[in-house]
Amino acid sequence: MALRRVMGLGLLARAVVNEDTLMDGLGLPASGKRFKKLDQQYYRPLCAVLGVAVLLGSRDRKKNDPSE
C-alpha cells in the first residue's frame, strides 16, 4: 500500500512540476517546443489522472467494505 501511495504522489508531482524545472532537476538539456506542447496537452494531464487513480486504488478496502 505504501508503495502505491508513493507512486501516486510521484505521478501527481510530475503533473504539477513544469518541464523546465523537471529537466533542470534531472540535469538534462532544455526541452524543445514539441515536447513542451505535448507535455502541456497530454503528459501532465495523464500523470494527474494516473496519480489520482493509483491513490484511489491504494485506499484500504476494509474500511470501505459495507458487508462488515
QUIVEN-V611786 format. One record per residue. PHI is phi in whole degrees, -180 to 180 (999 if undefined). PSI is psi in whole degrees, 0 to 359 (* if undefined). OMEGA is omega in whole degrees, 0 to 359 (* if undefined). Layout:
BEGIN
phi psi omega
PHI PSI OMEGA
PHI PSI OMEGA
END
This chain:
BEGIN
phi psi omega
999 319 182
-66 323 179
-64 320 177
-64 320 178
-64 319 178
-63 318 179
-64 316 179
-63 317 179
-67 324 177
-64 318 177
-65 320 177
-66 322 177
-64 320 178
-63 325 179
-70 330 183
-85 321 184
-76 130 180
-76 165 188
-66 327 180
-66 316 178
-65 320 179
-62 312 181
-65 319 177
-63 317 181
-65 328 179
-89 356 180
74 26 180
-101 159 177
-65 162 181
-59 147 182
-80 156 181
-84 175 182
-64 320 182
-65 316 179
-63 319 180
-61 318 179
-66 313 179
-64 322 180
-64 315 182
-67 320 186
-85 325 189
-123 308 191
-67 312 182
-66 314 176
-62 322 178
-63 317 178
-63 322 179
-65 314 180
-64 315 179
-64 321 179
-62 316 178
-65 318 180
-62 318 180
-67 319 179
-66 319 178
-66 324 178
-72 341 182
-90 359 179
-64 152 179
-74 114 185
-74 338 181
-65 325 181
-70 331 185
-101 8 182
-84 112 182
-75 349 182
-77 348 181
-97 * *
END
